Amino acid sequence: MKPPSSKERWLEIATNFYKRTNFPNCVGAVDGKYLRLICPTHRGSNYFNYKTYHSIVLLAVVDSDYCFIAIDVGAYGKESDSSIFNNWAFGRKLAKNKICLPNPKALPNTDAPLLPFVLLGDNEAFTLNTHFLRPYPRNNMNDQHRIFNYRLSRARRLVECTFGILSNKWRIFHTSMTISPDFAMLVTKAACVLHNFVRARDGYKFEDSLAHYFKNNPFRCSQHRSTNKR
């Protein structure tokens, strides 16, 4: 899965982000998702995350169409999103300004200043740079900071929606994968590619973002009777 290689494609992504979230000059939202695993043999501590289960991490950049732009799969669960992003080839290129992003552009209805195109993250641990924005720290915020954080969160949540659609389409991500970490990486990469294919073919369906785990489940209880009588 290669990131866009032309400024025109990045500009198209930014235009759609602004139409759907009112956040200008945004070319992607970044977040990580823990993918549950059974405890790997002899390496369990590396995969044990702060949520107290074993996992690998799917770190993704998504566009406003709920499609993956770039992914990194397989980092240990104990690692943070920010450290994974900083060690990721895509993250290093972004920090060194080696990604062909569009030239800086003024915000809508203004002529100056010219501002760069950026990715959005939700964690204060992410490193700020020319092409990456994160929320203001929660301490000592004024009204302008709160409005900015709200707008950033509104745009960045699209990556969480993308993870939800992915998980509800391929239910293996709703439970602990009983496979090796290496095989789990391959499964995840394949699912992300298929996700983009289905999105391009069918478009977004609201039903895909809803969980129907018990629907048509042959093992569920066929009747539910209330003990309360009126």
C-alpha beads as a LAMMPS data file, in Angstrom:
LAMMPS data file: protein, C-alpha beads

230 atoms
229 bonds

1 atom types
1 bond types

-500.0 500.0 xlo xhi
-500.0 500.0 ylo yhi
-500.0 500.0 zlo zhi

Masses

1 110.0

Atoms # bond

1 1 1 0.000 0.000 0.000
2 1 1 1.859 3.036 -1.277
3 1 1 0.959 6.582 -0.179
4 1 1 -0.107 9.001 -2.931
5 1 1 2.789 9.983 -5.151
6 1 1 1.368 13.185 -6.638
7 1 1 0.516 16.576 -5.187
8 1 1 -2.789 16.479 -7.058
9 1 1 -3.943 13.389 -5.146
10 1 1 -2.938 14.891 -1.788
11 1 1 -4.790 18.070 -2.715
12 1 1 -7.902 16.041 -3.567
13 1 1 -7.727 14.371 -0.144
14 1 1 -7.389 17.773 1.551
15 1 1 -10.357 19.173 -0.380
16 1 1 -12.579 16.282 0.706
17 1 1 -11.443 16.608 4.324
18 1 1 -12.453 20.258 4.327
19 1 1 -15.841 19.498 2.770
20 1 1 -16.661 16.846 5.369
21 1 1 -15.002 18.151 8.533
22 1 1 -14.362 21.883 7.963
23 1 1 -10.685 21.363 8.792
24 1 1 -8.552 22.982 6.061
25 1 1 -5.191 21.801 4.724
26 1 1 -5.609 18.311 6.230
27 1 1 -4.292 15.364 4.226
28 1 1 -4.891 12.540 6.699
29 1 1 -5.793 11.379 10.204
30 1 1 -3.432 9.166 12.206
31 1 1 -4.176 6.659 14.947
32 1 1 -3.252 3.204 16.166
33 1 1 -5.405 0.148 16.859
34 1 1 -4.481 -2.740 19.131
35 1 1 -5.148 -6.118 17.513
36 1 1 -5.680 -8.826 20.109
37 1 1 -3.514 -11.941 20.119
38 1 1 -3.211 -15.009 22.260
39 1 1 -0.042 -14.795 24.342
40 1 1 2.924 -15.442 21.970
41 1 1 5.351 -18.122 23.141
42 1 1 8.466 -16.800 24.927
43 1 1 7.751 -13.180 23.905
44 1 1 4.589 -12.335 25.791
45 1 1 5.921 -9.278 27.644
46 1 1 6.741 -7.474 24.393
47 1 1 3.166 -7.776 23.167
48 1 1 1.493 -6.923 26.485
49 1 1 -0.088 -3.460 26.248
50 1 1 -1.294 -0.967 28.853
51 1 1 -4.854 -2.247 28.393
52 1 1 -3.623 -5.539 29.906
53 1 1 -3.888 -7.857 26.933
54 1 1 -1.497 -9.076 24.225
55 1 1 -1.551 -7.371 20.845
56 1 1 0.223 -6.029 17.823
57 1 1 -0.407 -2.496 16.596
58 1 1 -1.974 -1.329 13.362
59 1 1 -0.922 2.297 12.830
60 1 1 -2.764 3.958 9.965
61 1 1 -3.208 7.165 8.027
62 1 1 -6.693 7.481 6.497
63 1 1 -8.524 9.900 4.222
64 1 1 -12.005 11.349 4.542
65 1 1 -13.497 8.435 2.548
66 1 1 -12.547 5.976 5.338
67 1 1 -9.785 4.489 3.181
68 1 1 -6.265 3.668 4.280
69 1 1 -3.571 5.902 2.797
70 1 1 -0.658 4.163 4.535
71 1 1 -0.333 1.495 7.243
72 1 1 2.302 0.057 9.542
73 1 1 1.511 -3.345 11.046
74 1 1 3.329 -5.494 13.563
75 1 1 4.803 -3.230 16.228
76 1 1 4.807 -4.666 19.741
77 1 1 1.738 -3.897 21.799
78 1 1 3.848 -2.303 24.523
79 1 1 4.951 0.487 22.144
80 1 1 3.135 3.810 21.918
81 1 1 1.600 5.243 18.759
82 1 1 4.019 8.164 18.766
83 1 1 7.159 6.007 18.964
84 1 1 5.841 3.714 16.215
85 1 1 5.084 6.714 14.000
86 1 1 8.522 8.251 14.582
87 1 1 10.237 4.963 13.624
88 1 1 7.961 4.328 10.642
89 1 1 9.463 5.080 7.216
90 1 1 6.424 7.215 6.370
91 1 1 6.796 9.176 9.610
92 1 1 10.501 9.774 9.041
93 1 1 9.862 11.006 5.507
94 1 1 7.148 13.345 6.773
95 1 1 9.475 14.811 9.403
96 1 1 12.181 15.366 6.764
97 1 1 9.680 16.897 4.312
98 1 1 10.321 14.153 1.760
99 1 1 6.663 13.451 0.964
100 1 1 5.309 15.258 -2.090
101 1 1 2.668 17.268 -0.250
102 1 1 1.137 20.310 -1.964
103 1 1 2.726 23.704 -1.522
104 1 1 1.539 25.757 1.485
105 1 1 -1.848 27.361 0.954
106 1 1 -3.806 30.106 2.690
107 1 1 -6.836 29.105 4.728
108 1 1 -10.277 29.486 3.099
109 1 1 -11.471 33.093 2.721
110 1 1 -7.988 34.457 3.468
111 1 1 -4.998 35.505 1.404
112 1 1 -2.263 35.047 4.005
113 1 1 -0.405 33.531 5.701
114 1 1 0.402 30.460 3.617
115 1 1 0.077 27.383 5.830
116 1 1 1.390 23.835 5.212
117 1 1 -0.700 20.735 4.678
118 1 1 -0.795 18.515 7.746
119 1 1 -1.684 15.165 9.293
120 1 1 -3.720 15.062 12.511
121 1 1 -3.028 12.990 15.619
122 1 1 -4.890 12.689 18.906
123 1 1 -2.008 12.244 21.308
124 1 1 0.115 14.905 22.984
125 1 1 3.023 12.455 22.784
126 1 1 3.186 12.873 19.003
127 1 1 6.039 15.117 17.888
128 1 1 4.946 18.432 16.431
129 1 1 6.507 19.354 13.111
130 1 1 5.688 21.359 10.007
131 1 1 3.293 18.700 8.696
132 1 1 1.822 17.238 11.891
133 1 1 -0.715 18.731 14.301
134 1 1 -1.902 17.472 17.660
135 1 1 -4.336 18.882 20.272
136 1 1 -3.386 21.559 22.748
137 1 1 -2.574 20.151 26.223
138 1 1 -5.622 20.147 28.465
139 1 1 -3.970 22.288 31.122
140 1 1 -4.613 26.053 30.990
141 1 1 -6.640 26.032 27.772
142 1 1 -8.497 29.123 26.635
143 1 1 -11.570 29.255 24.395
144 1 1 -9.534 29.379 21.195
145 1 1 -7.615 26.253 22.246
146 1 1 -10.836 24.409 23.031
147 1 1 -12.353 25.305 19.666
148 1 1 -9.203 24.159 17.882
149 1 1 -9.165 20.863 19.790
150 1 1 -12.814 20.292 18.944
151 1 1 -12.223 20.908 15.234
152 1 1 -9.134 18.698 15.216
153 1 1 -10.966 15.900 17.027
154 1 1 -13.876 16.144 14.581
155 1 1 -11.522 15.569 11.645
156 1 1 -9.279 13.018 13.342
157 1 1 -12.145 10.749 14.447
158 1 1 -12.485 9.546 10.850
159 1 1 -9.592 7.177 11.496
160 1 1 -11.513 5.654 14.424
161 1 1 -14.553 5.225 12.173
162 1 1 -12.324 3.497 9.628
163 1 1 -11.107 1.035 12.256
164 1 1 -14.712 0.368 13.242
165 1 1 -15.758 -0.366 9.659
166 1 1 -12.725 -2.623 9.203
167 1 1 -13.474 -4.600 12.376
168 1 1 -17.171 -5.011 11.654
169 1 1 -16.496 -6.171 8.117
170 1 1 -13.824 -8.704 9.141
171 1 1 -14.901 -10.045 12.521
172 1 1 -11.545 -11.657 13.267
173 1 1 -10.622 -8.274 14.777
174 1 1 -13.431 -8.587 17.327
175 1 1 -11.632 -11.354 19.201
176 1 1 -8.139 -12.568 20.048
177 1 1 -6.457 -14.018 16.976
178 1 1 -5.282 -17.564 17.679
179 1 1 -2.399 -17.306 15.235
180 1 1 1.238 -16.277 15.412
181 1 1 2.119 -12.547 15.338
182 1 1 3.735 -12.910 11.902
183 1 1 0.618 -14.508 10.437
184 1 1 -1.551 -11.886 12.177
185 1 1 0.462 -9.205 10.373
186 1 1 -0.304 -10.806 7.003
187 1 1 -4.000 -11.163 7.847
188 1 1 -4.169 -7.494 8.859
189 1 1 -2.415 -6.245 5.742
190 1 1 -4.724 -8.317 3.538
191 1 1 -7.798 -7.012 5.382
192 1 1 -6.682 -3.390 4.923
193 1 1 -6.170 -3.895 1.182
194 1 1 -9.565 -5.586 0.877
195 1 1 -11.128 -2.786 2.918
196 1 1 -9.906 -0.204 0.399
197 1 1 -11.113 -2.371 -2.483
198 1 1 -14.609 -2.710 -1.002
199 1 1 -14.768 1.022 -0.228
200 1 1 -13.804 1.868 -3.811
201 1 1 -16.333 -0.613 -5.212
202 1 1 -19.333 -0.144 -2.930
203 1 1 -18.793 3.197 -1.219
204 1 1 -19.607 3.849 2.423
205 1 1 -22.557 2.041 3.951
206 1 1 -23.821 3.115 7.349
207 1 1 -24.657 -0.476 8.245
208 1 1 -20.960 -1.382 7.997
209 1 1 -20.181 0.825 10.974
210 1 1 -22.711 -0.936 13.210
211 1 1 -21.988 -4.061 15.234
212 1 1 -24.386 -6.963 14.613
213 1 1 -22.330 -9.571 16.380
214 1 1 -25.324 -11.600 17.586
215 1 1 -27.396 -11.317 14.435
216 1 1 -27.910 -14.691 12.719
217 1 1 -25.664 -16.343 15.292
218 1 1 -26.761 -20.012 15.526
219 1 1 -25.260 -20.342 19.022
220 1 1 -27.204 -17.538 20.648
221 1 1 -30.205 -18.189 22.862
222 1 1 -33.310 -18.398 20.704
223 1 1 -35.649 -16.866 23.277
224 1 1 -35.279 -14.115 25.845
225 1 1 -38.027 -13.990 28.446
226 1 1 -38.413 -11.273 30.996
227 1 1 -39.057 -12.244 34.596
228 1 1 -40.891 -8.962 35.227
229 1 1 -44.638 -9.028 34.706
230 1 1 -46.915 -6.063 34.469

Bonds

1 1 1 2
2 1 2 3
3 1 3 4
4 1 4 5
5 1 5 6
6 1 6 7
7 1 7 8
8 1 8 9
9 1 9 10
10 1 10 11
11 1 11 12
12 1 12 13
13 1 13 14
14 1 14 15
15 1 15 16
16 1 16 17
17 1 17 18
18 1 18 19
19 1 19 20
20 1 20 21
21 1 21 22
22 1 22 23
23 1 23 24
24 1 24 25
25 1 25 26
26 1 26 27
27 1 27 28
28 1 28 29
29 1 29 30
30 1 30 31
31 1 31 32
32 1 32 33
33 1 33 34
34 1 34 35
35 1 35 36
36 1 36 37
37 1 37 38
38 1 38 39
39 1 39 40
40 1 40 41
41 1 41 42
42 1 42 43
43 1 43 44
44 1 44 45
45 1 45 46
46 1 46 47
47 1 47 48
48 1 48 49
49 1 49 50
50 1 50 51
51 1 51 52
52 1 52 53
53 1 53 54
54 1 54 55
55 1 55 56
56 1 56 57
57 1 57 58
58 1 58 59
59 1 59 60
60 1 60 61
61 1 61 62
62 1 62 63
63 1 63 64
64 1 64 65
65 1 65 66
66 1 66 67
67 1 67 68
68 1 68 69
69 1 69 70
70 1 70 71
71 1 71 72
72 1 72 73
73 1 73 74
74 1 74 75
75 1 75 76
76 1 76 77
77 1 77 78
78 1 78 79
79 1 79 80
80 1 80 81
81 1 81 82
82 1 82 83
83 1 83 84
84 1 84 85
85 1 85 86
86 1 86 87
87 1 87 88
88 1 88 89
89 1 89 90
90 1 90 91
91 1 91 92
92 1 92 93
93 1 93 94
94 1 94 95
95 1 95 96
96 1 96 97
97 1 97 98
98 1 98 99
99 1 99 100
100 1 100 101
101 1 101 102
102 1 102 103
103 1 103 104
104 1 104 105
105 1 105 106
106 1 106 107
107 1 107 108
108 1 108 109
109 1 109 110
110 1 110 111
111 1 111 112
112 1 112 113
113 1 113 114
114 1 114 115
115 1 115 116
116 1 116 117
117 1 117 118
118 1 118 119
119 1 119 120
120 1 120 121
121 1 121 122
122 1 122 123
123 1 123 124
124 1 124 125
125 1 125 126
126 1 126 127
127 1 127 128
128 1 128 129
129 1 129 130
130 1 130 131
131 1 131 132
132 1 132 133
133 1 133 134
134 1 134 135
135 1 135 136
136 1 136 137
137 1 137 138
138 1 138 139
139 1 139 140
140 1 140 141
141 1 141 142
142 1 142 143
143 1 143 144
144 1 144 145
145 1 145 146
146 1 146 147
147 1 147 148
148 1 148 149
149 1 149 150
150 1 150 151
151 1 151 152
152 1 152 153
153 1 153 154
154 1 154 155
155 1 155 156
156 1 156 157
157 1 157 158
158 1 158 159
159 1 159 160
160 1 160 161
161 1 161 162
162 1 162 163
163 1 163 164
164 1 164 165
165 1 165 166
166 1 166 167
167 1 167 168
168 1 168 169
169 1 169 170
170 1 170 171
171 1 171 172
172 1 172 173
173 1 173 174
174 1 174 175
175 1 175 176
176 1 176 177
177 1 177 178
178 1 178 179
179 1 179 180
180 1 180 181
181 1 181 182
182 1 182 183
183 1 183 184
184 1 184 185
185 1 185 186
186 1 186 187
187 1 187 188
188 1 188 189
189 1 189 190
190 1 190 191
191 1 191 192
192 1 192 193
193 1 193 194
194 1 194 195
195 1 195 196
196 1 196 197
197 1 197 198
198 1 198 199
199 1 199 200
200 1 200 201
201 1 201 202
202 1 202 203
203 1 203 204
204 1 204 205
205 1 205 206
206 1 206 207
207 1 207 208
208 1 208 209
209 1 209 210
210 1 210 211
211 1 211 212
212 1 212 213
213 1 213 214
214 1 214 215
215 1 215 216
216 1 216 217
217 1 217 218
218 1 218 219
219 1 219 220
220 1 220 221
221 1 221 222
222 1 222 223
223 1 223 224
224 1 224 225
225 1 225 226
226 1 226 227
227 1 227 228
228 1 228 229
229 1 229 230
